[in-house]
Amino acid sequence: MRYIVGICLFLFLLVGCQEEEAPKPEEKPTSTSSVISYTIDQSGLHITMNNGQDWMEVPVEVDELFSGEYQGSKTELMDQSYVLSQDRLAFIVGGFKQTAILSSTNQGKTWETAELPGAIEGIRLRIIGFTSEQDGFVILSGGRTMSAEGNQVHQTTDGGKTWNLVGSAPSERIVQSGTFVSMDLGFMSFGSTGPTEYYRTTDGGSNWDKFEVVLPGIYKDVFSVMESAEFDGDEIVMQMGQGTNGDYYGGNVKARLVSDDNGESFEMTGLIDPDDVMTDEEEENWRENDSYY
């Protein structure tokens, strides 16, 4: 009897150990985000909202996405001329006699077209963005002659259903870039030859004032194009690039500037190295390495 009880106890302990030591299957992380992207081919402009599993055709002629003064390939949309998000799809179309915003707020199920009243003809630069669900902006430049052109700012306060021509910055130089960080606060930069000029508005684009971007050491000759600006808490963070002719570390390194006075002035706080072309030491010691003092 004792012999049988001993065998049962041994088997019970053996099974328990095996169950305790059995490795658990590895849990693979699941991704819940969907990548939104587009493609342009002979049949038109198509968008996917779910990593390429399904595609929809945008109801627009491809030529309408590149109208106006444009040079380059028609296989890629112009930077900042469109918005792709889960909540909004929007494109600037036209550019000569009529310029409009084609948009959808239900992932392409239905589309609406809203005209930009009084839009400048022969547009070159076209930028669209939204600072809230209802507030958005469009910056246009065009009518270029030699090294001069006009510019316009349009605003929407109803989610893009209607747009109003607000004003323009008081410069006839070539527009390099522009953006808004709120409905009222926006920035534009002008250049192509000579020093870059920077303008700031606090009333949505009706009035503009110059502001200075002071870069230390050699950086004043490296970075010249304001690429983006956005709020980070109470501060505004601006990213500046080198332009098409930049060659500092291959032209890929950017400058990070910060403003704590609502964009009246900016201070450079470091470098941005998206392609890892710098060593960690070079990036960390940017002041000393490039004659900051």
The 8 nearest C-alpha neighbors of each residue, nearest first, counted from 0:
[[1, 3, 2, 4, 5, 6, 7, 8],
 [0, 2, 4, 3, 5, 6, 7, 8],
 [1, 3, 5, 0, 4, 6, 7, 8],
 [2, 4, 6, 0, 5, 1, 7, 8],
 [5, 3, 1, 7, 6, 2, 8, 0],
 [6, 4, 8, 2, 3, 7, 1, 9],
 [5, 7, 9, 3, 8, 4, 10, 2],
 [8, 6, 10, 4, 9, 5, 11, 3],
 [7, 9, 11, 5, 6, 10, 4, 12],
 [8, 10, 6, 12, 7, 11, 13, 5],
 [9, 11, 13, 7, 8, 12, 14, 6],
 [10, 12, 8, 14, 9, 13, 7, 15],
 [13, 11, 15, 9, 10, 14, 16, 8],
 [14, 12, 10, 16, 15, 11, 9, 17],
 [13, 15, 17, 11, 16, 12, 10, 18],
 [16, 14, 12, 18, 13, 17, 19, 11],
 [17, 15, 19, 13, 18, 14, 20, 12],
 [16, 18, 14, 20, 19, 15, 21, 13],
 [17, 19, 15, 21, 16, 20, 14, 13],
 [20, 18, 16, 17, 21, 15, 22, 14],
 [19, 21, 17, 18, 16, 22, 15, 23],
 [22, 20, 18, 19, 17, 23, 16, 24],
 [23, 21, 20, 24, 19, 25, 18, 17],
 [24, 22, 25, 21, 26, 20, 19, 18],
 [23, 25, 26, 22, 27, 21, 20, 28],
 [26, 24, 27, 23, 22, 28, 21, 29],
 [27, 25, 24, 28, 23, 29, 22, 30],
 [26, 28, 25, 29, 24, 30, 23, 31],
 [29, 27, 26, 30, 25, 31, 32, 24],
 [28, 30, 27, 31, 26, 32, 33, 25],
 [29, 31, 32, 28, 33, 27, 34, 50],
 [30, 32, 29, 33, 28, 34, 49, 50],
 [33, 31, 30, 34, 49, 50, 29, 35],
 [32, 34, 49, 50, 35, 48, 31, 30],
 [33, 35, 50, 49, 48, 36, 32, 47],
 [36, 34, 48, 47, 33, 49, 50, 83],
 [37, 35, 47, 46, 34, 48, 38, 50],
 [38, 36, 46, 45, 47, 39, 44, 35],
 [37, 39, 45, 44, 46, 40, 36, 75],
 [40, 38, 44, 74, 43, 45, 37, 75],
 [41, 39, 42, 43, 38, 44, 74, 45],
 [40, 42, 43, 39, 44, 61, 74, 38],
 [41, 43, 40, 44, 39, 45, 56, 61],
 [44, 42, 40, 41, 39, 61, 45, 60],
 [43, 45, 39, 57, 56, 38, 61, 40],
 [44, 46, 56, 55, 38, 37, 57, 54],
 [47, 45, 37, 55, 54, 36, 56, 38],
 [46, 48, 54, 51, 35, 36, 49, 53],
 [47, 49, 35, 34, 50, 33, 46, 36],
 [50, 48, 33, 51, 47, 34, 52, 35],
 [51, 49, 34, 52, 33, 48, 47, 35],
 [50, 52, 47, 53, 49, 54, 48, 36],
 [53, 51, 50, 49, 54, 47, 48, 33],
 [54, 52, 51, 47, 49, 55, 48, 50],
 [53, 55, 47, 46, 45, 51, 56, 52],
 [56, 54, 46, 45, 47, 57, 53, 107],
 [55, 57, 45, 44, 58, 46, 54, 43],
 [56, 58, 44, 59, 45, 55, 46, 43],
 [59, 57, 56, 60, 110, 44, 43, 101],
 [60, 58, 57, 61, 63, 44, 43, 64],
 [59, 61, 63, 62, 43, 58, 64, 44],
 [60, 62, 63, 64, 43, 59, 44, 65],
 [63, 61, 65, 64, 60, 66, 73, 93],
 [64, 62, 93, 92, 66, 61, 65, 60],
 [65, 63, 92, 62, 61, 66, 93, 91],
 [64, 66, 62, 63, 69, 67, 73, 61],
 [67, 65, 94, 93, 63, 64, 62, 68],
 [68, 66, 121, 94, 122, 95, 69, 123],
 [67, 69, 123, 121, 122, 66, 70, 141],
 [70, 68, 67, 123, 65, 71, 66, 122],
 [71, 69, 68, 72, 65, 73, 123, 67],
 [70, 72, 73, 69, 74, 75, 77, 65],
 [71, 73, 74, 75, 70, 76, 69, 77],
 [74, 72, 75, 71, 76, 65, 39, 61],
 [73, 75, 72, 39, 76, 40, 38, 71],
 [76, 74, 73, 77, 72, 39, 38, 78],
 [77, 75, 78, 74, 73, 80, 64, 81],
 [76, 78, 80, 79, 75, 81, 65, 125],
 [77, 79, 80, 76, 81, 126, 125, 75],
 [78, 80, 126, 81, 127, 77, 125, 82],
 [81, 79, 126, 125, 78, 77, 127, 91],
 [82, 80, 90, 89, 79, 127, 91, 83],
 [83, 81, 89, 88, 84, 90, 128, 87],
 [82, 84, 88, 87, 81, 35, 89, 85],
 [85, 83, 87, 86, 88, 82, 35, 106],
 [84, 86, 87, 106, 83, 48, 88, 35],
 [87, 85, 84, 104, 105, 106, 88, 83],
 [86, 88, 104, 84, 85, 103, 83, 89],
 [87, 89, 83, 103, 102, 82, 84, 104],
 [88, 90, 102, 82, 81, 101, 87, 103],
 [91, 89, 81, 101, 100, 92, 80, 102],
 [90, 92, 100, 80, 99, 81, 101, 64],
 [93, 91, 64, 63, 99, 98, 100, 90],
 [94, 92, 98, 63, 66, 97, 95, 64],
 [93, 95, 67, 66, 98, 122, 121, 97],
 [94, 96, 120, 121, 67, 97, 93, 66],
 [97, 95, 120, 94, 98, 93, 121, 118],
 [96, 98, 95, 93, 94, 99, 118, 114],
 [99, 97, 93, 94, 115, 92, 114, 118],
 [98, 100, 114, 115, 92, 113, 91, 93],
 [101, 99, 91, 113, 112, 90, 92, 102],
 [100, 102, 112, 90, 89, 111, 99, 91],
 [103, 101, 89, 88, 111, 110, 100, 90],
 [102, 104, 110, 88, 107, 105, 87, 109],
 [103, 105, 87, 86, 106, 88, 102, 107],
 [104, 106, 107, 103, 108, 109, 86, 87],
 [107, 105, 108, 104, 103, 85, 87, 86],
 [108, 106, 109, 103, 105, 110, 104, 88],
 [107, 109, 105, 106, 110, 103, 104, 55],
 [110, 108, 107, 103, 105, 111, 106, 104],
 [109, 111, 103, 102, 107, 101, 112, 108],
 [112, 110, 102, 101, 103, 113, 109, 160],
 [111, 113, 101, 100, 102, 99, 114, 110],
 [114, 112, 100, 99, 161, 160, 101, 111],
 [115, 113, 99, 116, 98, 100, 112, 162],
 [114, 116, 99, 118, 98, 162, 117, 113],
 [117, 115, 118, 114, 164, 163, 162, 98],
 [116, 118, 119, 115, 164, 97, 98, 120],
 [119, 117, 116, 115, 98, 120, 97, 151],
 [118, 120, 141, 122, 117, 121, 142, 140],
 [121, 119, 95, 122, 94, 96, 142, 118],
 [120, 122, 67, 95, 141, 68, 142, 94],
 [123, 121, 141, 67, 94, 140, 120, 68],
 [122, 124, 68, 141, 140, 69, 67, 125],
 [123, 125, 140, 139, 122, 126, 141, 174],
 [126, 124, 139, 80, 138, 123, 140, 127],
 [125, 127, 80, 79, 138, 137, 139, 124],
 [128, 126, 137, 80, 136, 79, 81, 138],
 [127, 129, 136, 135, 137, 130, 82, 126],
 [130, 128, 135, 131, 134, 136, 132, 127],
 [129, 131, 181, 134, 135, 180, 182, 128],
 [132, 130, 134, 133, 129, 135, 181, 182],
 [131, 133, 134, 158, 129, 130, 135, 157],
 [132, 134, 158, 157, 156, 131, 135, 155],
 [135, 133, 156, 131, 155, 130, 129, 158],
 [134, 136, 129, 155, 128, 154, 130, 133],
 [137, 135, 154, 128, 153, 127, 129, 155],
 [136, 138, 127, 153, 126, 152, 154, 139],
 [139, 137, 152, 126, 151, 125, 153, 127],
 [140, 138, 125, 151, 150, 124, 122, 137],
 [139, 141, 150, 124, 122, 149, 123, 151],
 [142, 140, 122, 123, 143, 121, 149, 148],
 [141, 143, 148, 121, 149, 120, 144, 122],
 [142, 144, 148, 141, 147, 145, 149, 146],
 [145, 143, 147, 146, 148, 142, 141, 149],
 [144, 146, 147, 143, 148, 173, 172, 142],
 [147, 145, 144, 173, 172, 148, 143, 191],
 [148, 146, 172, 171, 144, 143, 173, 145],
 [149, 147, 143, 171, 142, 141, 173, 172],
 [150, 148, 141, 140, 171, 142, 143, 151],
 [149, 151, 140, 139, 167, 141, 148, 168],
 [152, 150, 167, 139, 138, 166, 140, 153],
 [151, 153, 138, 166, 165, 167, 137, 164],
 [154, 152, 164, 137, 163, 165, 136, 162],
 [153, 155, 136, 163, 162, 135, 137, 165],
 [156, 154, 162, 135, 159, 134, 157, 161],
 [155, 157, 134, 133, 158, 135, 154, 159],
 [158, 156, 133, 159, 155, 160, 134, 161],
 [157, 159, 133, 160, 156, 134, 132, 155],
 [160, 158, 161, 155, 157, 162, 135, 156],
 [159, 161, 158, 157, 113, 162, 155, 111],
 [162, 160, 159, 113, 155, 157, 163, 114],
 [161, 163, 155, 154, 115, 153, 159, 164],
 [164, 162, 153, 154, 165, 155, 116, 115],
 [163, 165, 153, 166, 152, 116, 154, 162],
 [166, 164, 153, 205, 152, 163, 204, 154],
 [167, 165, 205, 152, 204, 151, 164, 168],
 [168, 166, 151, 150, 152, 169, 204, 205],
 [167, 169, 207, 170, 150, 206, 166, 198],
 [170, 168, 167, 171, 207, 208, 206, 198],
 [171, 169, 172, 168, 189, 149, 150, 167],
 [172, 170, 147, 148, 149, 173, 169, 150],
 [171, 173, 147, 170, 189, 148, 190, 174],
 [174, 172, 189, 190, 147, 148, 175, 146],
 [175, 173, 189, 176, 188, 172, 190, 140],
 [176, 174, 189, 188, 190, 173, 224, 177],
 [177, 175, 188, 187, 174, 225, 226, 224],
 [178, 176, 187, 186, 188, 138, 179, 175],
 [177, 179, 186, 185, 187, 227, 180, 228],
 [178, 180, 185, 181, 184, 186, 182, 130],
 [179, 181, 229, 184, 185, 130, 230, 228],
 [182, 180, 184, 130, 183, 179, 185, 131],
 [181, 183, 203, 184, 134, 130, 179, 180],
 [184, 182, 203, 202, 201, 181, 185, 200],
 [185, 183, 201, 181, 200, 179, 180, 182],
 [186, 184, 179, 200, 178, 199, 180, 183],
 [185, 187, 199, 177, 178, 198, 179, 200],
 [188, 186, 177, 198, 176, 197, 178, 199],
 [187, 189, 197, 176, 175, 196, 174, 198],
 [190, 188, 174, 196, 175, 173, 195, 172],
 [189, 191, 195, 173, 192, 172, 175, 196],
 [192, 190, 173, 193, 189, 175, 195, 146],
 [193, 191, 190, 194, 195, 146, 173, 172],
 [192, 194, 195, 190, 191, 196, 189, 223],
 [195, 193, 196, 190, 192, 223, 191, 189],
 [194, 196, 190, 189, 223, 193, 197, 188],
 [195, 197, 189, 188, 190, 194, 198, 209],
 [198, 196, 188, 209, 210, 187, 189, 211],
 [199, 197, 209, 187, 208, 186, 210, 207],
 [198, 200, 186, 207, 208, 185, 209, 187],
 [201, 199, 207, 185, 204, 184, 202, 206],
 [200, 202, 184, 183, 203, 185, 199, 204],
 [203, 201, 183, 204, 200, 205, 184, 206],
 [202, 204, 183, 182, 201, 205, 184, 200],
 [205, 203, 200, 206, 166, 202, 165, 152],
 [204, 206, 166, 165, 203, 202, 167, 207],
 [207, 205, 204, 200, 202, 208, 168, 166],
 [206, 208, 200, 199, 168, 198, 204, 209],
 [209, 207, 198, 199, 210, 200, 206, 168],
 [210, 208, 198, 197, 199, 207, 211, 196],
 [209, 211, 197, 198, 263, 208, 199, 264],
 [212, 210, 213, 264, 197, 209, 265, 263],
 [211, 213, 265, 214, 264, 210, 197, 266],
 [214, 212, 211, 215, 266, 219, 265, 267],
 [213, 215, 219, 218, 212, 267, 216, 266],
 [216, 214, 218, 291, 219, 217, 213, 267],
 [217, 215, 291, 290, 218, 289, 219, 214],
 [216, 218, 219, 220, 289, 215, 221, 290],
 [217, 219, 221, 220, 216, 214, 215, 222],
 [218, 220, 214, 217, 221, 222, 215, 216],
 [221, 219, 218, 217, 222, 223, 216, 214],
 [222, 220, 218, 219, 241, 223, 217, 247],
 [223, 221, 241, 240, 218, 239, 219, 220],
 [222, 224, 241, 195, 240, 221, 239, 225],
 [225, 223, 240, 239, 242, 226, 241, 222],
 [226, 224, 239, 227, 176, 238, 240, 188],
 [227, 225, 239, 238, 224, 240, 176, 228],
 [226, 228, 238, 237, 225, 178, 229, 239],
 [227, 229, 237, 236, 238, 180, 235, 178],
 [230, 228, 180, 235, 236, 231, 237, 227],
 [229, 231, 235, 234, 232, 236, 180, 233],
 [232, 230, 234, 235, 233, 229, 236, 257],
 [231, 233, 234, 230, 235, 229, 236, 259],
 [232, 234, 231, 230, 259, 235, 261, 260],
 [235, 233, 259, 231, 232, 258, 230, 236],
 [236, 234, 230, 258, 229, 257, 231, 237],
 [235, 237, 257, 228, 229, 256, 230, 234],
 [238, 236, 228, 256, 227, 255, 257, 235],
 [239, 237, 255, 227, 226, 254, 225, 256],
 [240, 238, 225, 254, 226, 224, 253, 222],
 [241, 239, 253, 224, 222, 242, 226, 223],
 [240, 242, 222, 245, 223, 221, 224, 250],
 [241, 243, 245, 244, 240, 224, 223, 222],
 [242, 244, 245, 241, 250, 246, 240, 224],
 [245, 243, 242, 246, 241, 250, 247, 249],
 [244, 246, 250, 241, 242, 243, 247, 221],
 [247, 245, 250, 249, 248, 244, 241, 251],
 [246, 248, 250, 249, 245, 221, 252, 251],
 [249, 247, 250, 246, 252, 251, 276, 277],
 [248, 250, 246, 247, 251, 245, 252, 276],
 [249, 251, 246, 245, 247, 248, 252, 241],
 [252, 250, 249, 248, 253, 274, 272, 247],
 [251, 253, 272, 271, 250, 248, 270, 247],
 [254, 252, 240, 271, 239, 270, 251, 272],
 [253, 255, 270, 239, 238, 271, 269, 256],
 [256, 254, 238, 269, 270, 267, 268, 237],
 [255, 257, 267, 237, 266, 268, 236, 265],
 [258, 256, 236, 265, 266, 235, 237, 267],
 [257, 259, 265, 235, 262, 234, 260, 264],
 [258, 260, 234, 261, 235, 257, 233, 262],
 [261, 259, 262, 258, 263, 264, 234, 265],
 [262, 260, 263, 259, 258, 235, 234, 264],
 [261, 263, 264, 258, 260, 235, 265, 259],
 [264, 262, 260, 261, 210, 265, 258, 199],
 [265, 263, 262, 258, 211, 212, 210, 260],
 [266, 264, 258, 257, 256, 212, 267, 262],
 [265, 267, 256, 257, 268, 258, 264, 213],
 [266, 268, 256, 255, 269, 257, 214, 265],
 [269, 267, 256, 255, 266, 257, 270, 254],
 [268, 270, 255, 267, 254, 271, 285, 256],
 [269, 271, 254, 255, 253, 272, 282, 252],
 [270, 272, 253, 254, 252, 273, 255, 269],
 [271, 273, 252, 275, 274, 270, 253, 276],
 [274, 272, 275, 271, 252, 251, 276, 253],
 [273, 275, 276, 272, 251, 252, 277, 271],
 [276, 274, 272, 277, 273, 278, 252, 279],
 [275, 277, 274, 272, 248, 278, 252, 251],
 [278, 276, 275, 281, 282, 279, 272, 248],
 [277, 279, 281, 280, 282, 276, 275, 283],
 [278, 280, 282, 281, 283, 277, 284, 275],
 [279, 281, 283, 278, 282, 284, 277, 285],
 [282, 280, 278, 284, 279, 283, 285, 277],
 [281, 283, 279, 285, 280, 284, 277, 278],
 [282, 284, 280, 281, 285, 279, 269, 286],
 [285, 283, 281, 286, 282, 287, 280, 288],
 [284, 286, 288, 282, 287, 283, 281, 289],
 [287, 285, 291, 284, 288, 289, 290, 292],
 [288, 286, 289, 284, 290, 285, 291, 292],
 [289, 287, 285, 286, 290, 284, 281, 291],
 [288, 290, 287, 291, 286, 285, 217, 216],
 [291, 289, 292, 216, 287, 288, 286, 217],
 [292, 290, 216, 286, 289, 215, 287, 217],
 [291, 290, 216, 287, 286, 215, 289, 288]]
